[in-house]
Amino acid sequence: MTRFTALAAAALIGSLVLPSAAAFAQAPATAPQAQTGVQSGPKTIGRPKAPVLVPSMIVLNARGAVLKNGKLVLDGISPNAIVFADRPVRSAGHALTSHVIEEWSDSAPDSFAKIPPNATVSVFNKAKAGVVDAVMVLKSPKLEGDRLTFDVDVLEGDLAGGDGAVSVFMDIINLPLARRTSHRGAWYAGAH
């Protein structure tokens, strides 16, 4: 047998045996779970750890804001909110804005209706390429289409001259495991 014939025979045997061995090695021990498209918990990057309460913040974004007569009106509110925790946890994710709003319902555990969160509202000023901001207490949200209205108590600042995009940075809350919203959102956590 020539050297070329021996190599060809070895390649043919390898092509028949190795794929089936590789498939066997990669076969799952149990049948795969049905994919629902909904993430039920945090997507872990790094080493998994036991769940803990993580102080987190929520950011709502909108096209514009008006502050008048004890009301904050956010037009063009994003359908989802950003939720994140700082070091050492380094987790982030998002939740539907409608689910965040449910945190003010009386049926929510530790309802924001009982203890409303503080927020810094930051709005771009297009003409001056700057930002105006105000700190306020957010109460009684009402979501109608892409308009979100809060009753507010302004603690400092105002939004005069703010005519651009807006971000609402809600104060620290116990997410991702303490609130109902966290269980219905998507979380991504890294190792610290």
TAMORA-V821949 format. One record per residue. N is the residue number from 1. SS is DSSP state (H for helix, E for strand, - for the rest). D_LAST is the distance of its C-alpha to the last C-alpha in whole Angstrom. Layout:
# TAMORA-V821949
n=N ss=SS d_last=D_LAST
n=N ss=SS d_last=D_LAST
This chain:
# TAMORA-V821949
n=1 ss=- d_last=60
n=2 ss=- d_last=59
n=3 ss=H d_last=55
n=4 ss=H d_last=55
n=5 ss=H d_last=56
n=6 ss=H d_last=54
n=7 ss=H d_last=50
n=8 ss=H d_last=51
n=9 ss=H d_last=52
n=10 ss=H d_last=48
n=11 ss=H d_last=47
n=12 ss=H d_last=48
n=13 ss=H d_last=47
n=14 ss=H d_last=44
n=15 ss=H d_last=44
n=16 ss=H d_last=45
n=17 ss=H d_last=43
n=18 ss=H d_last=40
n=19 ss=H d_last=39
n=20 ss=H d_last=40
n=21 ss=H d_last=38
n=22 ss=H d_last=35
n=23 ss=H d_last=35
n=24 ss=H d_last=36
n=25 ss=H d_last=32
n=26 ss=H d_last=31
n=27 ss=- d_last=32
n=28 ss=- d_last=30
n=29 ss=- d_last=31
n=30 ss=- d_last=32
n=31 ss=- d_last=33
n=32 ss=- d_last=30
n=33 ss=- d_last=30
n=34 ss=- d_last=32
n=35 ss=- d_last=29
n=36 ss=- d_last=30
n=37 ss=- d_last=28
n=38 ss=- d_last=26
n=39 ss=- d_last=22
n=40 ss=- d_last=22
n=41 ss=- d_last=19
n=42 ss=- d_last=15
n=43 ss=E d_last=15
n=44 ss=E d_last=12
n=45 ss=- d_last=10
n=46 ss=- d_last=9
n=47 ss=- d_last=10
n=48 ss=- d_last=11
n=49 ss=- d_last=11
n=50 ss=- d_last=14
n=51 ss=- d_last=14
n=52 ss=- d_last=14
n=53 ss=- d_last=15
n=54 ss=- d_last=13
n=55 ss=E d_last=15
n=56 ss=E d_last=16
n=57 ss=E d_last=18
n=58 ss=E d_last=21
n=59 ss=E d_last=23
n=60 ss=E d_last=26
n=61 ss=E d_last=28
n=62 ss=E d_last=32
n=63 ss=- d_last=35
n=64 ss=E d_last=36
n=65 ss=E d_last=37
n=66 ss=E d_last=39
n=67 ss=E d_last=39
n=68 ss=E d_last=43
n=69 ss=- d_last=45
n=70 ss=- d_last=42
n=71 ss=E d_last=40
n=72 ss=E d_last=37
n=73 ss=E d_last=38
n=74 ss=E d_last=35
n=75 ss=E d_last=37
n=76 ss=- d_last=36
n=77 ss=- d_last=33
n=78 ss=- d_last=30
n=79 ss=- d_last=30
n=80 ss=E d_last=26
n=81 ss=E d_last=24
n=82 ss=E d_last=20
n=83 ss=E d_last=18
n=84 ss=E d_last=14
n=85 ss=- d_last=12
n=86 ss=- d_last=11
n=87 ss=- d_last=8
n=88 ss=- d_last=6
n=89 ss=- d_last=6
n=90 ss=- d_last=7
n=91 ss=E d_last=10
n=92 ss=E d_last=13
n=93 ss=E d_last=17
n=94 ss=E d_last=20
n=95 ss=E d_last=23
n=96 ss=E d_last=27
n=97 ss=H d_last=28
n=98 ss=H d_last=31
n=99 ss=H d_last=28
n=100 ss=H d_last=27
n=101 ss=H d_last=31
n=102 ss=H d_last=31
n=103 ss=H d_last=29
n=104 ss=H d_last=32
n=105 ss=- d_last=34
n=106 ss=- d_last=36
n=107 ss=- d_last=35
n=108 ss=- d_last=31
n=109 ss=- d_last=29
n=110 ss=- d_last=29
n=111 ss=- d_last=30
n=112 ss=- d_last=30
n=113 ss=- d_last=34
n=114 ss=- d_last=34
n=115 ss=- d_last=31
n=116 ss=- d_last=31
n=117 ss=- d_last=28
n=118 ss=E d_last=28
n=119 ss=E d_last=27
n=120 ss=E d_last=28
n=121 ss=E d_last=30
n=122 ss=E d_last=30
n=123 ss=E d_last=33
n=124 ss=E d_last=34
n=125 ss=E d_last=37
n=126 ss=- d_last=39
n=127 ss=- d_last=42
n=128 ss=- d_last=40
n=129 ss=- d_last=36
n=130 ss=E d_last=35
n=131 ss=E d_last=33
n=132 ss=E d_last=34
n=133 ss=E d_last=32
n=134 ss=E d_last=33
n=135 ss=E d_last=31
n=136 ss=E d_last=33
n=137 ss=E d_last=32
n=138 ss=E d_last=32
n=139 ss=E d_last=35
n=140 ss=E d_last=37
n=141 ss=E d_last=35
n=142 ss=E d_last=38
n=143 ss=E d_last=37
n=144 ss=E d_last=40
n=145 ss=- d_last=39
n=146 ss=- d_last=37
n=147 ss=E d_last=38
n=148 ss=E d_last=36
n=149 ss=E d_last=37
n=150 ss=E d_last=36
n=151 ss=E d_last=38
n=152 ss=E d_last=37
n=153 ss=E d_last=37
n=154 ss=E d_last=37
n=155 ss=E d_last=35
n=156 ss=E d_last=35
n=157 ss=E d_last=36
n=158 ss=- d_last=38
n=159 ss=- d_last=37
n=160 ss=- d_last=41
n=161 ss=- d_last=41
n=162 ss=- d_last=38
n=163 ss=- d_last=39
n=164 ss=- d_last=36
n=165 ss=- d_last=33
n=166 ss=E d_last=31
n=167 ss=E d_last=28
n=168 ss=E d_last=27
n=169 ss=E d_last=24
n=170 ss=E d_last=24
n=171 ss=E d_last=23
n=172 ss=E d_last=20
n=173 ss=E d_last=20
n=174 ss=E d_last=19
n=175 ss=- d_last=17
n=176 ss=- d_last=16
n=177 ss=- d_last=18
n=178 ss=- d_last=21
n=179 ss=- d_last=23
n=180 ss=H d_last=25
n=181 ss=H d_last=24
n=182 ss=H d_last=20
n=183 ss=H d_last=22
n=184 ss=H d_last=24
n=185 ss=- d_last=22
n=186 ss=E d_last=19
n=187 ss=E d_last=15
n=188 ss=E d_last=13
n=189 ss=E d_last=9
n=190 ss=- d_last=6
n=191 ss=- d_last=4
n=192 ss=- d_last=0
